[in-house]
Amino acid sequence: MGAILDLDIRNSTDATRGQPLAARVLARKVELEDALADLGPHDTLLRQVIETALATVYALMTGDLAHPSDVVARDLNRWLERNKHLAQERPRGLRR
């Protein structure tokens, strides 16, 4: 039952479920920007992945975020789901 009712939410995407899409996207964007700022000089692969995710969301955040078109809303939602685990705890073997 514990696996089904996992109440330990560890990412802003799941924690903000039920809020407006714009708020969820902005919260995740800020989270990724903070993670990027905290990276060390040897985290090049993670840096590139985060930079790519942020570049993608910056391109999607044009126009009215409070009332995005159906296409933009769909793409923002896909971006959230695709990047919700990005820059979270790394496996022990990858930590420095």
PyMOL commands that set and color helices and strands:
alter all, ss='L'
color gray80, all
select helices_A, chain A and resi 12-15+21-38+44-60+70-82+92-94
alter helices_A, ss='H'
color red, helices_A
deselect
rebuild
show_as cartoon
